[in-house]
Amino acid sequence: MPEAPKNSYPSDYSLDEMNKKKLEFIENVTSNPDEVQKKVLSEILLRNAHVEYLQRNGLNGHTDRESFKKTMPVITYEDIQADINRIANGDTSPILCSKPISEFLTSSGTSGGERKLMPTIEEELERRSLLYSLLMPAKTPGGLVARPVLTSYYKSCHFKERPYDPYTNYTSPNETILCPDSYQSMYSQLLCGLCQNKEVLRVGAVFASGFIRAIRFLEKHWPLVVKDIRTGTIDSQITDPSVRDAVMKILKPNPKLAGFIENECRKDCWQGIITRLWPNTKYVDVIVTGTMSQYIPILDYYSNGLPLVCTMYASSECYFGVNLNPLCKPSEVSYTLVPTMAYFEFLPVHRNNGVANSISMPKSLNEKERQELVDLVDVKLGQEYELVVTTYAGLYRYRVGDVLRVAGFKNKAPQFNFICRKNVVLSIDSDKTDEVELQNAVKNAVNHLVPFDAAVSEYTSYADTTTVPGHYVLYWELSLNGTTPIPPSVFEDCCLTIEESLNSVYRQGRVCDKSIGPLEIKIVEPGTFDKLMDYAISLGASINQYKTPRCVKFAPIIELLNSRVVSNYFSPKCPKWVAGHKQWSSNNNKATTRIEEMNGKAQTV
């Protein structure tokens, strides 16, 4: 198997040599990915041959791909949750993996109110190259650490004892990155970044939402930052001794710089604030694929159109791949899956009226569906797939829940666009609305706000089944730059536009079946989504790994949102819907049967 480039470099360190080795590694693994994948799977199964999970499913020590596919089920988190709970509660027997589970990596999703625990082992850190996290770990009853994947990396010696590398050279001291208090961490990192403003070459966070929150944090607290830079002291709210000591090594009185920052931040218009405060910044390093693409306009506004660079694709389950063309347009971002990271399989996703089949990820797959899975080298250009992984740390044929589309190839290795998360959906009856469809519908609706110089800064949704019939609820937080009040009729038009933009199964439920009630938009107070983020962080989410859930189900979250509603509006009429063909009418028994069949298919989507 090709050897990955080392993370330590000799005293005569050469950036060119390091880059050359990394490029050679990419060339090697993408030129023969199927052989690499076979070796990865064989290695995983050989080392874990006697673990309880593989024995329970009857693999009986086989390490070949054919036996693995024939024997092992394709699973979701619920299928192994009992095993995860045993490990979390202290069972150290080899349940999923022969090597000790060193910690759990928690998922960032918050729509259901619970974060999943993904097992990892010590050596996995060598396969991961992720950014940073600001949260200290919690512990399970059995004493194992459970923390976000980004925190895992930044708490490790791989980060703390990292050799010099220009790509991981930060203006923020380790102590500010690792500070468990989100306010102190963000404040001190912005303070250090502004103290060294001319040395900054890139800015960013993992997700666009986290980076925008940092900019808005600065909008609120810049007078304190200016005061600290002017006097060379640290605000009294920063109480962590290690943070104060680390910052004081950087912070010196600088009235000239303080005056410059004050002059820029005092201006009414914050357009281009990033390039104004950090004039040598070359790009914004942030994920803007999938639903994060909604933040592109505001990022362009703050950065004066700097390139938005999405560098990698990873999750709590596994490190997946890299963007080999980082300066491409956000809409063209594709990730090359690195075949040494894990064993990858792909379940074809078929769309019906724009809705992904099995989008709610219900039960484990049946035999026919299992046979549809294809290997990394067998995916087809333009086809969408759900990603399934087998990892070194004890996940076997695990459905990650991401929908990817094949965008091209690097040598023989496919490259993928990230499309959406499959398990973030709205559904009242037989309708299924995925997050991409919802995002596009919201994008169409906000055009009604443009004449009023208003926009939707954040949103989420909820399938309200407490009403009869149930209906979709969207929570909108607005960004209001204009002075003209927005009439209620405009928001009603927004409701209708969203409904008109949704798939025909939804519109049939509204118009024909009357199984879905009028869509509702609830306008919430400014700062509501910051409160939502704070709540998620209080439950253990990472501030940098957090992304706004596009669909919420957890009662406390819904209660929080409803407590901050200032007005609400309903769709004034039903959206347009046509059955499809004139012969599909209730006067024709054959046609009626056809419609019933169509409805049946929709119900199994």
N, C-alpha and C positions, 0 to 999 in steps of 0.2 A: 504494500500500500504506500502511496506517496507520502513522504514525511512533511509535516507542516513546518512552516518557517518558525524558527525559535524566537522566543520573546526576550532573550537576553543577548546583548551585543558586546563585542570586545572593546577595549579602550580606543582602538582606531576605528571606531564606529563610522559607518558610511551610510548615509540615507539612500544613496543610489543603489548600494549593494543590497540593503534591506528590501527596497522596492523590487529589485530584480528577482530576489528569492521568492517574494510573494507572488509575483507575476508568473514565475516558473511553476509554482505550486498550483495556481489556478489553471494554467495550461495543461498540466499533468492530469489533474483530477477530472477536468472537463473533456479530455480527449478520449478517456476510456471509462465513463461513469458507471456502466453496467457491471464491469469487473470489480470496480471499487465497491459498488453496492452489494454485490454477492459476498465479498470479503467482510464488509461491515456486518451484514446479517449473520454470517457464519460465526464471526467473532463474538457477537452479542449472545447468540444461542449457545455457543460452546462454553463460555464462561458462566452462563446462567442455567446450564442444563438441568441442574438438580433443584432449582428454586421451586417453591410450592406452587406458584401460579402456572408455570409451564407443565409441571407434573399433573396438576389438577385437570388441565385441558388435554392431556394425553399426547404431548409431543414426544415423550419418551427418549429424550436425548438426541433427536434428529437435529441436524444443523443445516440441512439443505433447504433451499427456497421452496421447492415443491411441497415438501412435507409441512413446512411452516404455513403455507397458504391453505393447504387442505385441512389442517388441524385447528389452527388458532382462530378464534372469533374476532370480528371487528367490533370494537367497543367504544363506549363513551365513559365519561368520568363516573357515572352512577354504577357502572358495572364493576368498578374496582374500589369504590368508596369504602366498602367494608374492610378491604385489605389496607387501604391508606389509613383508616382509623386505627387499625391494630398497630401499625408502625408508629403512628403519632402518639399512641397511648403507651408505647414502651416495648412492644414486641420486637425483639432483635433477631428473631429467626429469619432465614432467607426466604421471604415471602414473594417478593417481586424481583430481587436482585441478589446475586451472590456477594457482592461487596456491600459494606455497611452504608445505609442511607445516612448521609452526613447532615442533611437538612432538607426542608421542604421549601420550594419556591412557590409563592402565592400568586395566583392569577390576578390581573388588574381589573377584571370585569366586576361591575357592581350592580348590574341591572336586577339581579335576583337577590341582592343583599348579602350573598355569601361568596367568599373567594375560595377557589379550589386549591388544594395542596398537591403540588407536583414533586415527586421524589427526585433527588439528585444525589450524586456521589462525588467524592473529592475530585476525581480526575475530570469531571465535566467542566470545571472552571478553565481547564486548558483548552476546551473547545469553544468557549464562549468569549466574545469580545464585545461587550456591551458598554453602554454609557453609565451614568451614575444614578444613584438614588439617595434620598435624604432621610430614610426612616431606619431606626434601630429595629432589630428583630424582636418578635414575640417568641414564646416557647409553647410547644404542645405539652399535654400532661405527661408524656413520656420523656420530656426533657429535650426533644429535638427542636432546633431552631426552625421557625416558619417565617419567611420574609420574602419581599419581592425579589425577582430575579436580578434586577439592577443593583439592589442593596447587597445581594449575595456576592456579586463581583467586587463591589467597592469596599466591602468589609474584608475581602480576602487579601492574602499576601501578594496575589497577582497584581492588585492595584496598589496597595500600600508600599510595596517594595519594588515597584515597576522601575525598570531602567529608563534612561532618557529616551524619549520618543517624541518628536515634534507634534505628532498627532494626538498625544495624551498629555500635553503640556498646558496646564490650566492657570488662569489668574487666581483661581480660588484655592486656598490651602486645603489639604485633606480634612482638617478639622471642621471647616465650614461646610464642606460637602457632606460629611458624616454626622453633622449635628442633628439630633433627633427632633428639635423644635423647628417647625417649618418656617415660622416668622424669622427666627434668629438666623437660620441657614440662608434663606433667600436674601435677607437684608445684608448679611455679611458678604455674601458672594457678589451682590450688586456693588457694594461698597468697594471691594477689592478690584472688581472689574473696571470700575470708574477711576480708581486711583491709578490704574495701569492702562488707561483708555487707548493710548496710542500703540500699545503692544498687542492689542486684541486683533486677531486675524479672522476669527469666526465666532459666531454666537449661536446659541440654540438650546434645545432640550430634546428629550426623546419625542414627545408628541407636541404638535402645534399648540394644543390647548394649554399645556404647561408653560410653554414659552410666552404665549400671550398673557397668561396670568402674571408672569414675571414683569412684563412691560407695564401692565396695569398696576402692579404693586409699586413699581417705580413712580408712576404717575401720582400715586397717593402719598408716597413717603419721601420723595426727592428732597424736600426741605431739610429733613433730618440728615440725609446723606450729605448734602452740601455743607451743613454745619460741621459734621464730623471731618470732612476733608479740609475745611477751612481751619479748624482748630487742631486737627491731629488727634482727636479723641473719639471714643466710641460711645454711642448712645447707651444710656443706662438700661434700656430694655434688653440689651445683649448681655445676658448674665452668665452664659457658659464660659467658665475660666479658660478652657482650651481654645475656644473660638476667639476670645479677647486677646489672648497671648499671640495666637497665629496672625490675627489681623494687625496687631500693633507692630509686627515685624515688617509690614508693608506700608501701613498708614503713617504719613508724615504731614505736618501742616503745609498746605498748598493753597493759599488764598487765590492765586491766579486760576488754577484749575477749578476751584469751587465757584468762582465768579463765572467762568465759562459754562459750567454745568447748570448753574442757576439761570443764566441768560437763556439757554436752550430750553430748559424744562418749563420756564415761566411763560413761554409763548403759548398762545391759544391753540395753535395747530401743532400736532405732534407728527405730522407727516414726515417721514424720513428721519425720525428720531434716532434710529439705530446708527445710521451713517453719520449723523451729526455728532452723536456722543462718542462713537467709536469709528473714527474716520478711515481707519485702515482695514475695516472688516471687508472680507472678500465674499462671504456667503453665509447663509443661515442654515445650520445643520439641524434638521427637524423633519419628522415624518408628516407628510401631507398627502399620503395615499389613502384610498378608501374614503370614509366619511370625514377624515381630517382635511380633505380637499376644500371643505367649506371655509377654512381659515386662510386660504391662499390670498384672497383680496385684502384682508386686514394685514397679513404679513407683508404683502407688497406695499401697502400704505406705510407701515412703520419702517420698512427697510429701503424704500425708494427702488423697489424692484430688484434687489439683490437675488442671485440664484438661490433657490430653495433646494437643498441637497438632502436626499433620503439615502442614507448609506447602507443600511442593512435591514434584514427581516429576521426577527427572532421573537420568541415568546417564552413563557414560563416552562413550557414543555420541552423546548429544544431550541438551539441555535439553528437557523435554516440556511440563510444565504446572504449574498451581498449584491449591491448595485454596482455593476462594473462600468456604468456610464453615469457617474454621480452628477454631472452638470447638465443632464438632460432636463427637459420640461417635466414638471410634476405629473402631468397627464400621461407621460411616456415612461415613467419609472417602471423598471422590471428588475426582478431579483433572480440571480443565478443560484440555484440550490447547490450547496457544496456537498458532494456525495459522501464525504468522510464523517459528516456530522451525525447522521442517523440513517436508518433504512426508511426510504420514502415510498409510499404507495398513493395512488390517486383514484378517487371514486368519481366517475363522470357525473356532472350535474346537468340535468336537462331542464330547460326553462319552458314554462307554459304560460303564455300571456305575460312574459317578463318576470315571472315568479319562480324562484329556485325550488325544485322538487325537494321534498323531505326537509324543508328549511328549518323546521323546529327540532330536527335531530332526535326523533323519538327513540325507538327501541334499537337493539342491535340488528345488524343486517341479516336478511335471510340468505340461503345458499345461493340463489340466483344473483342477488345483489353483491354478494361477496365475490362472485366470479367476474363481476364487471371491473373490479379493481385492476389497475395497470401499474407497471413499474415506471421508474423515472424516465427511462429511455423510450417508453412506448406511448407517451402522451402525444396528442395531436395538436398542431398549430391552430389557435383560435378556440379550442375547446375549453370549457370551464370544468374544474375538478375541485372536490373537497380533499384537503390534505389529510393523510393518514400516516402516522409515524410509529416506528419502533426504535426505542432509544437504549443507550447503554445503561441507563439508570432504572430500567424496569417498566417502561410503558411498551406494550405490545399491540400493534395494529390499533393504535389509539386515534380516534377522530378528533383532530384539533379544532375543527369547526370553522376554519378559514376556507373561503372560496377563492381559487386562483384561476387565472386564464393564461394559457400558453401564448407568450408574446413573440418568441423567437428562440434561437439556440446559440450557445457559446460552444463552439466545436460540436460535441455530441450531447452536451448537457442542456436541457431546456431552461428557458428564462420565463418568469411568470409575473404578470400583473396581479397585485392584490386587489380583489374586487370587494369583498365584504366578509363580515362574520355571519355564519348561517343561523346562529341561535339568537340573534337579536331581531325580533319580529313583532309585529302587531297581528292579532287574530281575534275575531269575534265569533265568526261562524265557520264557514268553509274557506273564508278569505285568508290569505297569507301575504303579508307585506314585509319585504326585507328592507334593510337599512339603506341600501342604495336607492331603491325605489322611493322610500320616504324622503331621503335627502333631495332627490330630483324634484319631488313634488313640492317640498318647502322652497327650493330654489326658484321654481316657477311662481310660487305664491308671493314671494317677497318683492317681486317686480311691482306689485301694487303699492309698496311703501316708498318706492324711489321718489315719486313727486313730492313727498313730504320730508325728504332727506333723512329717512329712517332706514334701519336695517335690523335683522335678527342677529344678535351677537351670540346667542346660545339657544339650544332647544333640546327638549326630550319629549317622549311620548308615553302614553299609557292606554292600554285597552281596558276601558271602564265597562265591566260587566255587571255593575250594581244597578244600572238602568235597564229598562226593557223597552226596545231591544238595546243591547250594548252598543257602545260607540267609541270611536277613536278620540283621544284627548291629546292635544299638543300644548306643551308649556313653552311659551316664548319669552325670552328676555330681550328687550329692544335696546338699540343704540340710537338715540334721538339727537340729531344735530340741527334739525329745523325747529322753527318756532310755531308753525301752523299745527293745531291739533289734528289728529287723525280721526276722521269720522268713523262711527261704528260700522257703517256700510262697507268701508274699505276692508276691515277685518273679516266681515262676512264674505266679501269677495275672495279674500285669501282662503277662507275655509272651503269655498266652492272650488277654487282653482286646485287646491290640494286633492280634493275628491275627484276632480276631472283628470288629474294626473295619475291616479292609481289604476291598478289593473282591472280588467273586465270582471273578474270574480268578485272583487270588492264592489264595483259599481252595480253588478247584478244583485248583490245582497241589499244594496240601498234602494234600487229602483223596482226590481221585480219581486224578490223574495221578502222584502221588508224585514230582513233579519239583522240589519245594521242600522243604527240611528244616525242622525246628522253629526258630522264631525264638529268638534269643539276646539277652539283655541282659547287658552287661558294666558293672559298677559301677567307676568310676575314682576315683582319689584326689582330694581337694579341691585345687583350683588347676590341674587338668589343662587346662581350657579356657583359662585364662590362658596356660599354656605353649603351647597351640595358637595362640593369638593372637600371642604373642611370636615363634613360629616364622614365622607369616605375615608379620609385620612385618620380620623378618630377611631375608625374600625381597623386600621392597619394598612390601608392602601398607601402606595408610594406617591408622593407629590409629583414626581417626574414620570412615573409610569401610569399615572391616572389619566383616563380619558372620559369625557362626559358620556354617560350611557345614553344611547339613543332610544332605548325602550326601558321603562322601569316597571318593576313588579313588587318590590319590597315595600311593605306598608309604611315604615318610618320615612322612607324617601318620599312617597306620595303625600304623606301627611305634611312633611316639610314644604313641599312644593305648594300644596293647597293653602298652607298658612300664609303664603306670600302672594297670593293671587290678587290683583287689583281690578281686573275686569275680565269678562269672558264673552265669547261670541260663538254662534252656531251657523253652520251652513244654511243659507236661506231657502234652498231648494235642492232637489235631487240632481246628481250629475247625469250627464248623457250616458245612455247605455242602449246598445242594439244587440239583439240576440245573435246576429251573425248572418243568417240566411232566412229569406222569406218563408221557405218551406218549413222552418222550425216554428211552427205555430201550434197552438192548443187544439186547432181543428183537425190536425193530422196526427193520428195515433203513432205512426212511425216516427214523425218528427218529434213528438213529445218524448218518446223513448230515447231518442238521440240526445235531447236536452238533459234528460235525467242521467244518461250515461256521462255526459259532459260534467254535470254537477258532481257525480260520483267521483270522477277523476280529480276534480278540484278538491274534494274532501280528503283525498289521500295524498295530496301534494305535500 
